[in-house]
Amino acid sequence: MPTSKIKNQVNSEGKEDGYWEEYKSNGKLFANGNYENGKRKGIWKWYWDNGKVWQKTNYINGKESDWYKSYSINGILIYTGNFANGCWKEYYENRQLRSKGKYLNNWRTQDGWWKYYNEEGNLIKETFYVNV
């Protein structure tokens, strides 16, 4: 017999607690994950309308903590990154590496050497960014 999760509960202080699901206006699942005392905790996932995962990230104390992944509507990994060390990679739909480098300021400022590749995987450009 299948079991079901209790979802979308609040604690005695009125804050989200436990497993949550969020839905789009079209009734399709938008996101799911856990809250603890009103803050996101652990792995959260967001979904395309076709049900495939769009994004995944890990939360600690309500903040994106370390890794992040984003997928195309076809389920192919497009972005992967780490909030802790700032290292990010972007991929083409054919799974070839498109770019890699480091971001600062929570994915807002490129920093240091960035490398860019064509769809065949050949290095086409290197750029050095200075955080000013």
N, CA, C and O atoms as CSV, one atom per row, in Angstrom:
chain,resi,resn,atom,element,x,y,z
A,1,MET,N,N,0.848,-1.185,0.000
A,1,MET,CA,C,0.000,0.000,0.000
A,1,MET,C,C,0.890,1.243,0.000
A,1,MET,O,O,1.771,1.357,0.852
A,2,PRO,N,N,0.684,2.182,-0.935
A,2,PRO,CA,C,1.528,3.374,-0.980
A,2,PRO,C,C,1.289,4.274,0.223
A,2,PRO,O,O,0.182,4.353,0.757
A,3,THR,N,N,2.346,4.941,0.630
A,3,THR,CA,C,2.212,5.889,1.731
A,3,THR,C,C,2.223,7.300,1.154
A,3,THR,O,O,2.802,7.546,0.096
A,4,SER,N,N,1.593,8.197,1.843
A,4,SER,CA,C,1.595,9.586,1.386
A,4,SER,C,C,2.261,10.450,2.443
A,4,SER,O,O,2.172,10.179,3.641
A,5,LYS,N,N,2.924,11.486,1.979
A,5,LYS,CA,C,3.579,12.414,2.893
A,5,LYS,C,C,2.571,13.458,3.348
A,5,LYS,O,O,1.728,13.916,2.577
A,6,ILE,N,N,2.679,13.819,4.609
A,6,ILE,CA,C,1.919,14.972,5.085
A,6,ILE,C,C,2.640,16.186,4.532
A,6,ILE,O,O,3.860,16.295,4.651
A,7,LYS,N,N,1.890,17.105,3.925
A,7,LYS,CA,C,2.544,18.240,3.278
A,7,LYS,C,C,1.890,19.548,3.653
A,7,LYS,O,O,0.753,19.604,4.121
A,8,ASN,N,N,2.665,20.611,3.428
A,8,ASN,CA,C,2.220,21.989,3.608
A,8,ASN,C,C,1.643,22.245,5.000
A,8,ASN,O,O,0.528,22.745,5.154
A,9,GLN,N,N,2.437,21.887,6.002
A,9,GLN,CA,C,2.051,22.095,7.392
A,9,GLN,C,C,2.780,23.313,7.960
A,9,GLN,O,O,3.838,23.707,7.469
A,10,VAL,N,N,2.200,23.891,8.991
A,10,VAL,CA,C,2.857,24.977,9.716
A,10,VAL,C,C,3.015,24.547,11.171
A,10,VAL,O,O,2.248,23.729,11.679
A,11,ASN,N,N,4.023,25.116,11.832
A,11,ASN,CA,C,4.236,24.779,13.238
A,11,ASN,C,C,3.377,25.671,14.137
A,11,ASN,O,O,2.557,26.449,13.650
A,12,SER,N,N,3.570,25.553,15.431
A,12,SER,CA,C,2.738,26.312,16.390
A,12,SER,C,C,2.954,27.818,16.285
A,12,SER,O,O,2.130,28.599,16.763
A,13,GLU,N,N,4.067,28.233,15.656
A,13,GLU,CA,C,4.335,29.659,15.459
A,13,GLU,C,C,3.835,30.154,14.108
A,13,GLU,O,O,4.055,31.311,13.752
A,14,GLY,N,N,3.160,29.282,13.348
A,14,GLY,CA,C,2.621,29.660,12.053
A,14,GLY,C,C,3.649,29.655,10.930
A,14,GLY,O,O,3.395,30.214,9.863
A,15,LYS,N,N,4.810,29.029,11.151
A,15,LYS,CA,C,5.859,28.976,10.130
A,15,LYS,C,C,5.836,27.628,9.431
A,15,LYS,O,O,5.524,26.601,10.035
A,16,GLU,N,N,6.175,27.648,8.133
A,16,GLU,CA,C,6.220,26.411,7.365
A,16,GLU,C,C,7.155,25.428,8.048
A,16,GLU,O,O,8.216,25.798,8.551
A,17,ASP,N,N,6.735,24.156,8.054
A,17,ASP,CA,C,7.529,23.126,8.694
A,17,ASP,C,C,7.224,21.779,8.052
A,17,ASP,O,O,6.063,21.413,7.869
A,18,GLY,N,N,8.282,21.049,7.714
A,18,GLY,CA,C,8.108,19.733,7.100
A,18,GLY,C,C,8.073,19.820,5.576
A,18,GLY,O,O,8.492,20.811,4.977
A,19,TYR,N,N,7.566,18.760,4.977
A,19,TYR,CA,C,7.540,18.633,3.518
A,19,TYR,C,C,6.490,19.561,2.902
A,19,TYR,O,O,5.361,19.651,3.385
A,20,TRP,N,N,6.894,20.259,1.807
A,20,TRP,CA,C,6.001,21.174,1.115
A,20,TRP,C,C,6.011,20.922,-0.379
A,20,TRP,O,O,7.030,20.542,-0.955
A,21,GLU,N,N,4.866,21.137,-0.991
A,21,GLU,CA,C,4.741,21.147,-2.446
A,21,GLU,C,C,4.075,22.448,-2.850
A,21,GLU,O,O,3.127,22.907,-2.213
A,22,GLU,N,N,4.600,23.043,-3.937
A,22,GLU,CA,C,4.020,24.267,-4.477
A,22,GLU,C,C,3.581,23.968,-5.909
A,22,GLU,O,O,4.278,23.274,-6.649
A,23,TYR,N,N,2.410,24.502,-6.293
A,23,TYR,CA,C,1.850,24.213,-7.606
A,23,TYR,C,C,1.663,25.485,-8.426
A,23,TYR,O,O,1.447,26.568,-7.883
A,24,LYS,N,N,1.751,25.329,-9.739
A,24,LYS,CA,C,1.500,26.430,-10.671
A,24,LYS,C,C,-0.003,26.610,-10.830
A,24,LYS,O,O,-0.789,25.761,-10.409
A,25,SER,N,N,-0.390,27.714,-11.438
A,25,SER,CA,C,-1.818,27.983,-11.648
A,25,SER,C,C,-2.464,26.937,-12.560
A,25,SER,O,O,-3.682,26.757,-12.532
A,26,ASN,N,N,-1.644,26.242,-13.376
A,26,ASN,CA,C,-2.194,25.195,-14.255
A,26,ASN,C,C,-2.323,23.852,-13.538
A,26,ASN,O,O,-2.700,22.857,-14.155
A,27,GLY,N,N,-2.012,23.817,-12.236
A,27,GLY,CA,C,-2.156,22.608,-11.446
A,27,GLY,C,C,-0.937,21.700,-11.446
A,27,GLY,O,O,-0.930,20.684,-10.751
A,28,LYS,N,N,0.079,22.038,-12.200
A,28,LYS,CA,C,1.288,21.210,-12.277
A,28,LYS,C,C,2.221,21.550,-11.110
A,28,LYS,O,O,2.281,22.689,-10.647
A,29,LEU,N,N,2.945,20.524,-10.654
A,29,LEU,CA,C,3.897,20.714,-9.569
A,29,LEU,C,C,4.966,21.720,-9.986
A,29,LEU,O,O,5.552,21.597,-11.061
A,30,PHE,N,N,5.217,22.705,-9.146
A,30,PHE,CA,C,6.231,23.717,-9.402
A,30,PHE,C,C,7.503,23.422,-8.610
A,30,PHE,O,O,8.598,23.474,-9.169
A,31,ALA,N,N,7.378,23.113,-7.323
A,31,ALA,CA,C,8.545,22.893,-6.475
A,31,ALA,C,C,8.169,22.005,-5.306
A,31,ALA,O,O,7.007,21.913,-4.910
A,32,ASN,N,N,9.201,21.345,-4.759
A,32,ASN,CA,C,8.985,20.605,-3.524
A,32,ASN,C,C,10.276,20.534,-2.731
A,32,ASN,O,O,11.375,20.599,-3.282
A,33,GLY,N,N,10.115,20.399,-1.428
A,33,GLY,CA,C,11.246,20.316,-0.515
A,33,GLY,C,C,10.757,20.476,0.909
A,33,GLY,O,O,9.555,20.451,1.174
A,34,ASN,N,N,11.678,20.637,1.803
A,34,ASN,CA,C,11.348,20.719,3.221
A,34,ASN,C,C,11.636,22.102,3.796
A,34,ASN,O,O,12.552,22.812,3.381
A,35,TYR,N,N,10.806,22.440,4.768
A,35,TYR,CA,C,11.014,23.638,5.577
A,35,TYR,C,C,11.305,23.207,7.003
A,35,TYR,O,O,10.862,22.152,7.457
A,36,GLU,N,N,12.055,24.042,7.695
A,36,GLU,CA,C,12.236,23.873,9.130
A,36,GLU,C,C,12.106,25.242,9.762
A,36,GLU,O,O,12.930,26.130,9.542
A,37,ASN,N,N,11.066,25.393,10.544
A,37,ASN,CA,C,10.797,26.656,11.236
A,37,ASN,C,C,10.771,27.848,10.271
A,37,ASN,O,O,11.330,28.906,10.560
A,38,GLY,N,N,10.117,27.657,9.129
A,38,GLY,CA,C,9.926,28.740,8.169
A,38,GLY,C,C,11.065,28.954,7.195
A,38,GLY,O,O,11.009,29.879,6.385
A,39,LYS,N,N,12.112,28.114,7.248
A,39,LYS,CA,C,13.255,28.258,6.351
A,39,LYS,C,C,13.446,26.987,5.540
A,39,LYS,O,O,13.298,25.878,6.053
A,40,ARG,N,N,13.779,27.167,4.259
A,40,ARG,CA,C,14.035,26.001,3.418
A,40,ARG,C,C,15.222,25.227,3.962
A,40,ARG,O,O,16.197,25.799,4.449
A,41,LYS,N,N,15.110,23.898,3.865
A,41,LYS,CA,C,16.155,23.026,4.396
A,41,LYS,C,C,16.311,21.822,3.474
A,41,LYS,O,O,15.329,21.219,3.041
A,42,GLY,N,N,17.571,21.485,3.182
A,42,GLY,CA,C,17.838,20.296,2.378
A,42,GLY,C,C,17.619,20.547,0.896
A,42,GLY,O,O,17.647,21.687,0.433
A,43,ILE,N,N,17.404,19.475,0.167
A,43,ILE,CA,C,17.284,19.556,-1.293
A,43,ILE,C,C,15.890,20.034,-1.694
A,43,ILE,O,O,14.876,19.482,-1.267
A,44,TRP,N,N,15.869,21.068,-2.519
A,44,TRP,CA,C,14.640,21.567,-3.128
A,44,TRP,C,C,14.723,21.355,-4.627
A,44,TRP,O,O,15.789,21.499,-5.226
A,45,LYS,N,N,13.583,21.009,-5.238
A,45,LYS,CA,C,13.521,20.794,-6.681
A,45,LYS,C,C,12.395,21.635,-7.273
A,45,LYS,O,O,11.340,21.808,-6.662
A,46,TRP,N,N,12.641,22.157,-8.480
A,46,TRP,CA,C,11.645,22.877,-9.264
A,46,TRP,C,C,11.445,22.105,-10.563
A,46,TRP,O,O,12.358,21.428,-11.036
A,47,TYR,N,N,10.246,22.208,-11.140
A,47,TYR,CA,C,9.884,21.341,-12.266
A,47,TYR,C,C,9.388,22.111,-13.480
A,47,TYR,O,O,8.753,23.159,-13.362
A,48,TRP,N,N,9.697,21.561,-14.656
A,48,TRP,CA,C,9.088,21.997,-15.903
A,48,TRP,C,C,7.663,21.452,-15.941
A,48,TRP,O,O,7.331,20.549,-15.173
A,49,ASP,N,N,6.820,21.981,-16.816
A,49,ASP,CA,C,5.439,21.490,-16.941
A,49,ASP,C,C,5.376,20.032,-17.362
A,49,ASP,O,O,4.382,19.357,-17.091
A,50,ASN,N,N,6.429,19.525,-18.027
A,50,ASN,CA,C,6.421,18.119,-18.440
A,50,ASN,C,C,6.792,17.171,-17.303
A,50,ASN,O,O,6.857,15.959,-17.505
A,51,GLY,N,N,7.039,17.721,-16.092
A,51,GLY,CA,C,7.347,16.900,-14.931
A,51,GLY,C,C,8.828,16.662,-14.707
A,51,GLY,O,O,9.217,16.134,-13.665
A,52,LYS,N,N,9.669,17.046,-15.674
A,52,LYS,CA,C,11.110,16.869,-15.493
A,52,LYS,C,C,11.658,17.967,-14.586
A,52,LYS,O,O,11.124,19.076,-14.528
A,53,VAL,N,N,12.733,17.630,-13.882
A,53,VAL,CA,C,13.350,18.590,-12.966
A,53,VAL,C,C,13.966,19.735,-13.753
A,53,VAL,O,O,14.674,19.513,-14.736
A,54,TRP,N,N,13.697,20.949,-13.323
A,54,TRP,CA,C,14.250,22.168,-13.921
A,54,TRP,C,C,15.488,22.606,-13.131
A,54,TRP,O,O,16.530,22.900,-13.718
A,55,GLN,N,N,15.368,22.648,-11.790
A,55,GLN,CA,C,16.475,23.076,-10.935
A,55,GLN,C,C,16.490,22.246,-9.658
A,55,GLN,O,O,15.455,21.776,-9.188
A,56,LYS,N,N,17.689,22.080,-9.112
A,56,LYS,CA,C,17.859,21.456,-7.799
A,56,LYS,C,C,18.931,22.241,-7.046
A,56,LYS,O,O,19.943,22.644,-7.620
A,57,THR,N,N,18.694,22.447,-5.775
A,57,THR,CA,C,19.720,23.076,-4.944
A,57,THR,C,C,19.529,22.645,-3.505
A,57,THR,O,O,18.467,22.155,-3.120
A,58,ASN,N,N,20.565,22.834,-2.724
A,58,ASN,CA,C,20.559,22.452,-1.324
A,58,ASN,C,C,20.492,23.706,-0.457
A,58,ASN,O,O,21.201,24.683,-0.698
A,59,TYR,N,N,19.638,23.660,0.546
A,59,TYR,CA,C,19.471,24.783,1.456
A,59,TYR,C,C,19.910,24.410,2.868
A,59,TYR,O,O,19.631,23.316,3.359
A,60,ILE,N,N,20.599,25.342,3.501
A,60,ILE,CA,C,20.928,25.233,4.913
A,60,ILE,C,C,20.491,26.532,5.569
A,60,ILE,O,O,20.917,27.620,5.184
A,61,ASN,N,N,19.631,26.390,6.566
A,61,ASN,CA,C,19.129,27.554,7.312
A,61,ASN,C,C,18.499,28.593,6.389
A,61,ASN,O,O,18.647,29.795,6.609
A,62,GLY,N,N,17.796,28.130,5.356
A,62,GLY,CA,C,17.060,29.021,4.477
A,62,GLY,C,C,17.854,29.637,3.345
A,62,GLY,O,O,17.310,30.427,2.573
A,63,LYS,N,N,19.134,29.293,3.226
A,63,LYS,CA,C,19.975,29.877,2.174
A,63,LYS,C,C,20.550,28.774,1.284
A,63,LYS,O,O,20.846,27.670,1.742
A,64,GLU,N,N,20.701,29.111,-0.016
A,64,GLU,CA,C,21.352,28.175,-0.922
A,64,GLU,C,C,22.762,27.966,-0.408
A,64,GLU,O,O,23.530,28.920,-0.285
A,65,SER,N,N,23.103,26.731,-0.108
A,65,SER,CA,C,24.331,26.501,0.644
A,65,SER,C,C,25.536,26.138,-0.201
A,65,SER,O,O,26.595,26.750,-0.056
A,66,ASP,N,N,25.403,25.184,-1.057
A,66,ASP,CA,C,26.585,24.754,-1.784
A,66,ASP,C,C,26.263,24.503,-3.248
A,66,ASP,O,O,26.488,25.399,-4.061
A,67,TRP,N,N,25.765,23.377,-3.623
A,67,TRP,CA,C,25.597,23.060,-5.034
A,67,TRP,C,C,24.247,23.491,-5.607
A,67,TRP,O,O,23.254,23.657,-4.900
A,68,TYR,N,N,24.271,23.661,-6.927
A,68,TYR,CA,C,23.088,24.044,-7.698
A,68,TYR,C,C,23.183,23.342,-9.048
A,68,TYR,O,O,24.265,23.245,-9.628
A,69,LYS,N,N,22.045,22.853,-9.547
A,69,LYS,CA,C,21.998,22.254,-10.877
A,69,LYS,C,C,20.735,22.727,-11.584
A,69,LYS,O,O,19.679,22.875,-10.968
A,70,SER,N,N,20.860,22.961,-12.891
A,70,SER,CA,C,19.730,23.380,-13.713
A,70,SER,C,C,19.704,22.511,-14.966
A,70,SER,O,O,20.747,22.202,-15.543
A,71,TYR,N,N,18.507,22.124,-15.377
A,71,TYR,CA,C,18.330,21.194,-16.487
A,71,TYR,C,C,17.459,21.793,-17.579
A,71,TYR,O,O,16.603,22.637,-17.312
A,72,SER,N,N,17.683,21.353,-18.807
A,72,SER,CA,C,16.826,21.765,-19.920
A,72,SER,C,C,15.475,21.079,-19.778
A,72,SER,O,O,15.306,20.184,-18.950
A,73,ILE,N,N,14.526,21.500,-20.583
A,73,ILE,CA,C,13.199,20.891,-20.570
A,73,ILE,C,C,13.262,19.414,-20.962
A,73,ILE,O,O,12.333,18.655,-20.687
A,74,ASN,N,N,14.358,19.011,-21.602
A,74,ASN,CA,C,14.565,17.610,-21.987
A,74,ASN,C,C,15.300,16.808,-20.916
A,74,ASN,O,O,15.574,15.624,-21.113
A,75,GLY,N,N,15.620,17.432,-19.796
A,75,GLY,CA,C,16.273,16.739,-18.696
A,75,GLY,C,C,17.782,16.694,-18.782
A,75,GLY,O,O,18.416,15.923,-18.061
A,76,ILE,N,N,18.378,17.507,-19.652
A,76,ILE,CA,C,19.826,17.530,-19.825
A,76,ILE,C,C,20.431,18.601,-18.927
A,76,ILE,O,O,19.948,19.733,-18.886
A,77,LEU,N,N,21.489,18.239,-18.209
A,77,LEU,CA,C,22.164,19.183,-17.326
A,77,LEU,C,C,22.708,20.355,-18.135
A,77,LEU,O,O,23.454,20.154,-19.094
A,78,ILE,N,N,22.337,21.585,-17.751
A,78,ILE,CA,C,22.762,22.797,-18.455
A,78,ILE,C,C,23.718,23.629,-17.590
A,78,ILE,O,O,24.711,24.147,-18.102
A,79,TYR,N,N,23.440,23.762,-16.312
A,79,TYR,CA,C,24.291,24.521,-15.386
A,79,TYR,C,C,24.571,23.682,-14.159
A,79,TYR,O,O,23.715,22.926,-13.699
A,80,THR,N,N,25.752,23.819,-13.642
A,80,THR,CA,C,26.074,23.245,-12.344
A,80,THR,C,C,27.030,24.203,-11.650
A,80,THR,O,O,27.928,24.772,-12.270
A,81,GLY,N,N,26.819,24.363,-10.374
A,81,GLY,CA,C,27.656,25.311,-9.673
A,81,GLY,C,C,27.693,25.049,-8.194
A,81,GLY,O,O,26.985,24.191,-7.668
A,82,ASN,N,N,28.541,25.813,-7.536
A,82,ASN,CA,C,28.742,25.671,-6.114
A,82,ASN,C,C,28.749,27.060,-5.481
A,82,ASN,O,O,29.625,27.878,-5.762
A,83,PHE,N,N,27.775,27.310,-4.634
A,83,PHE,CA,C,27.689,28.618,-3.980
A,83,PHE,C,C,28.833,28.826,-2.996
A,83,PHE,O,O,29.216,29.967,-2.739
A,84,ALA,N,N,29.388,27.750,-2.441
A,84,ALA,CA,C,30.448,27.879,-1.449
A,84,ALA,C,C,31.757,28.357,-2.066
A,84,ALA,O,O,32.412,29.244,-1.519
A,85,ASN,N,N,32.143,27.771,-3.207
A,85,ASN,CA,C,33.432,28.156,-3.799
A,85,ASN,C,C,33.289,28.971,-5.079
A,85,ASN,O,O,34.293,29.419,-5.632
A,86,GLY,N,N,32.062,29.174,-5.563
A,86,GLY,CA,C,31.814,30.029,-6.717
A,86,GLY,C,C,32.079,29.402,-8.067
A,86,GLY,O,O,31.920,30.077,-9.084
A,87,CYS,N,N,32.477,28.136,-8.126
A,87,CYS,CA,C,32.804,27.489,-9.405
A,87,CYS,C,C,31.532,27.051,-10.133
A,87,CYS,O,O,30.668,26.384,-9.562
A,88,TRP,N,N,31.438,27.445,-11.416
A,88,TRP,CA,C,30.250,27.168,-12.216
A,88,TRP,C,C,30.642,26.621,-13.587
A,88,TRP,O,O,31.694,26.953,-14.132
A,89,LYS,N,N,29.767,25.774,-14.126
A,89,LYS,CA,C,29.943,25.252,-15.476
A,89,LYS,C,C,28.603,25.332,-16.198
A,89,LYS,O,O,27.541,25.159,-15.601
A,90,GLU,N,N,28.684,25.599,-17.503
A,90,GLU,CA,C,27.496,25.629,-18.357
A,90,GLU,C,C,27.732,24.646,-19.498
A,90,GLU,O,O,28.846,24.523,-20.009
A,91,TYR,N,N,26.663,23.946,-19.890
A,91,TYR,CA,C,26.767,22.924,-20.924
A,91,TYR,C,C,25.804,23.193,-22.077
A,91,TYR,O,O,24.750,23.802,-21.892
A,92,TYR,N,N,26.181,22.731,-23.269
A,92,TYR,CA,C,25.286,22.723,-24.420
A,92,TYR,C,C,24.311,21.553,-24.269
A,92,TYR,O,O,24.525,20.652,-23.457
A,93,GLU,N,N,23.249,21.581,-25.054
A,93,GLU,CA,C,22.278,20.472,-25.058
A,93,GLU,C,C,22.936,19.147,-25.448
A,93,GLU,O,O,22.467,18.081,-25.048
A,94,ASN,N,N,24.030,19.210,-26.232
A,94,ASN,CA,C,24.722,17.977,-26.622
A,94,ASN,C,C,25.672,17.490,-25.525
A,94,ASN,O,O,26.456,16.566,-25.742
A,95,ARG,N,N,25.596,18.117,-24.346
A,95,ARG,CA,C,26.352,17.775,-23.146
A,95,ARG,C,C,27.821,18.204,-23.177
A,95,ARG,O,O,28.576,17.895,-22.255
A,96,GLN,N,N,28.223,18.909,-24.222
A,96,GLN,CA,C,29.580,19.456,-24.266
A,96,GLN,C,C,29.669,20.679,-23.348
A,96,GLN,O,O,28.716,21.446,-23.217
A,97,LEU,N,N,30.815,20.838,-22.728
A,97,LEU,CA,C,31.048,21.992,-21.873
A,97,LEU,C,C,31.004,23.276,-22.698
A,97,LEU,O,O,31.661,23.376,-23.734
A,98,ARG,N,N,30.230,24.253,-22.237
A,98,ARG,CA,C,30.101,25.539,-22.928
A,98,ARG,C,C,31.002,26.600,-22.306
A,98,ARG,O,O,31.661,27.356,-23.021
A,99,SER,N,N,31.031,26.659,-20.964
A,99,SER,CA,C,31.885,27.624,-20.266
A,99,SER,C,C,32.129,27.135,-18.849
A,99,SER,O,O,31.372,26.331,-18.305
A,100,LYS,N,N,33.211,27.646,-18.265
A,100,LYS,CA,C,33.473,27.365,-16.853
A,100,LYS,C,C,34.272,28.513,-16.271
A,100,LYS,O,O,35.098,29.137,-16.937
A,101,GLY,N,N,33.995,28.767,-15.004
A,101,GLY,CA,C,34.669,29.849,-14.318
A,101,GLY,C,C,34.101,30.026,-12.928
A,101,GLY,O,O,33.421,29.150,-12.394
A,102,LYS,N,N,34.394,31.181,-12.354
A,102,LYS,CA,C,33.999,31.451,-10.979
A,102,LYS,C,C,33.142,32.707,-10.902
A,102,LYS,O,O,33.421,33.716,-11.551
A,103,TYR,N,N,32.092,32.619,-10.092
A,103,TYR,CA,C,31.235,33.772,-9.796
A,103,TYR,C,C,31.459,34.206,-8.361
A,103,TYR,O,O,31.774,33.397,-7.488
A,104,LEU,N,N,31.291,35.492,-8.137
A,104,LEU,CA,C,31.261,36.055,-6.789
A,104,LEU,C,C,29.877,36.662,-6.560
A,104,LEU,O,O,29.079,36.777,-7.491
A,105,ASN,N,N,29.606,37.039,-5.339
A,105,ASN,CA,C,28.361,37.751,-5.005
A,105,ASN,C,C,27.112,36.980,-5.406
A,105,ASN,O,O,26.181,37.532,-5.993
A,106,ASN,N,N,27.111,35.680,-5.074
A,106,ASN,CA,C,25.932,34.850,-5.304
A,106,ASN,C,C,25.473,34.864,-6.757
A,106,ASN,O,O,24.306,35.120,-7.053
A,107,TRP,N,N,26.412,34.584,-7.657
A,107,TRP,CA,C,26.126,34.385,-9.078
A,107,TRP,C,C,25.895,35.696,-9.814
A,107,TRP,O,O,25.165,35.727,-10.805
A,108,ARG,N,N,26.505,36.778,-9.345
A,108,ARG,CA,C,26.294,38.077,-9.981
A,108,ARG,C,C,27.529,38.620,-10.692
A,108,ARG,O,O,27.396,39.366,-11.663
A,109,THR,N,N,28.723,38.263,-10.233
A,109,THR,CA,C,29.947,38.861,-10.764
A,109,THR,C,C,30.933,37.774,-11.178
A,109,THR,O,O,31.344,36.958,-10.353
A,110,GLN,N,N,31.314,37.762,-12.453
A,110,GLN,CA,C,32.337,36.823,-12.899
A,110,GLN,C,C,33.687,37.265,-12.358
A,110,GLN,O,O,33.967,38.459,-12.255
A,111,ASP,N,N,34.530,36.281,-12.010
A,111,ASP,CA,C,35.814,36.607,-11.407
A,111,ASP,C,C,36.874,35.615,-11.880
A,111,ASP,O,O,36.623,34.412,-11.945
A,112,GLY,N,N,38.056,36.126,-12.207
A,112,GLY,CA,C,39.168,35.266,-12.619
A,112,GLY,C,C,39.018,34.763,-14.044
A,112,GLY,O,O,38.288,35.342,-14.849
A,113,TRP,N,N,39.717,33.680,-14.344
A,113,TRP,CA,C,39.706,33.125,-15.702
A,113,TRP,C,C,38.412,32.386,-15.989
A,113,TRP,O,O,37.974,31.536,-15.214
A,114,TRP,N,N,37.809,32.728,-17.121
A,114,TRP,CA,C,36.658,32.012,-17.661
A,114,TRP,C,C,37.065,31.439,-19.006
A,114,TRP,O,O,37.728,32.105,-19.800
A,115,LYS,N,N,36.668,30.212,-19.255
A,115,LYS,CA,C,36.961,29.548,-20.524
A,115,LYS,C,C,35.642,29.251,-21.225
A,115,LYS,O,O,34.659,28.856,-20.598
A,116,TYR,N,N,35.646,29.454,-22.552
A,116,TYR,CA,C,34.457,29.257,-23.378
A,116,TYR,C,C,34.780,28.262,-24.493
A,116,TYR,O,O,35.861,28.296,-25.082
A,117,TYR,N,N,33.828,27.382,-24.768
A,117,TYR,CA,C,34.037,26.299,-25.727
A,117,TYR,C,C,32.932,26.299,-26.775
A,117,TYR,O,O,31.825,26.773,-26.522
A,118,ASN,N,N,33.246,25.757,-27.967
A,118,ASN,CA,C,32.199,25.585,-28.979
A,118,ASN,C,C,31.482,24.247,-28.740
A,118,ASN,O,O,31.839,23.498,-27.830
A,119,GLU,N,N,30.482,23.961,-29.558
A,119,GLU,CA,C,29.676,22.757,-29.346
A,119,GLU,C,C,30.437,21.459,-29.582
A,119,GLU,O,O,29.969,20.384,-29.207
A,120,GLU,N,N,31.607,21.557,-30.201
A,120,GLU,CA,C,32.442,20.368,-30.392
A,120,GLU,C,C,33.398,20.166,-29.219
A,120,GLU,O,O,34.120,19.170,-29.179
A,121,GLY,N,N,33.413,21.098,-28.261
A,121,GLY,CA,C,34.266,20.974,-27.090
A,121,GLY,C,C,35.618,21.646,-27.223
A,121,GLY,O,O,36.481,21.475,-26.362
A,122,ASN,N,N,35.817,22.416,-28.297
A,122,ASN,CA,C,37.086,23.108,-28.507
A,122,ASN,C,C,37.078,24.469,-27.812
A,122,ASN,O,O,36.102,25.215,-27.893
A,123,LEU,N,N,38.172,24.776,-27.132
A,123,LEU,CA,C,38.320,26.068,-26.469
A,123,LEU,C,C,38.334,27.169,-27.527
A,123,LEU,O,O,39.133,27.123,-28.463
A,124,ILE,N,N,37.442,28.170,-27.378
A,124,ILE,CA,C,37.380,29.253,-28.368
A,124,ILE,C,C,37.748,30.612,-27.779
A,124,ILE,O,O,38.055,31.549,-28.515
A,125,LYS,N,N,37.718,30.719,-26.442
A,125,LYS,CA,C,38.003,32.021,-25.843
A,125,LYS,C,C,38.332,31.848,-24.370
A,125,LYS,O,O,37.763,30.997,-23.687
A,126,GLU,N,N,39.260,32.667,-23.894
A,126,GLU,CA,C,39.559,32.756,-22.470
A,126,GLU,C,C,39.515,34.233,-22.091
A,126,GLU,O,O,40.092,35.077,-22.778
A,127,THR,N,N,38.839,34.531,-21.013
A,127,THR,CA,C,38.716,35.914,-20.562
A,127,THR,C,C,39.002,35.970,-19.072
A,127,THR,O,O,38.561,35.114,-18.305
A,128,PHE,N,N,39.750,36.995,-18.675
A,128,PHE,CA,C,40.038,37.210,-17.266
A,128,PHE,C,C,39.174,38.354,-16.753
A,128,PHE,O,O,39.237,39.469,-17.271
A,129,TYR,N,N,38.370,38.075,-15.738
A,129,TYR,CA,C,37.492,39.079,-15.130
A,129,TYR,C,C,38.068,39.495,-13.779
A,129,TYR,O,O,38.511,38.661,-12.989
A,130,VAL,N,N,38.052,40.811,-13.532
A,130,VAL,CA,C,38.531,41.356,-12.269
A,130,VAL,C,C,37.344,41.897,-11.514
A,130,VAL,O,O,36.576,42.701,-12.042
A,131,ASN,N,N,37.194,41.464,-10.294
A,131,ASN,CA,C,36.128,41.951,-9.431
A,131,ASN,C,C,36.523,43.314,-8.889
A,131,ASN,O,O,37.380,43.423,-8.011
A,132,VAL,N,N,35.887,44.354,-9.422
A,132,VAL,CA,C,36.214,45.717,-8.976
A,132,VAL,C,C,35.110,46.318,-8.149
A,132,VAL,O,O,35.228,47.457,-7.697
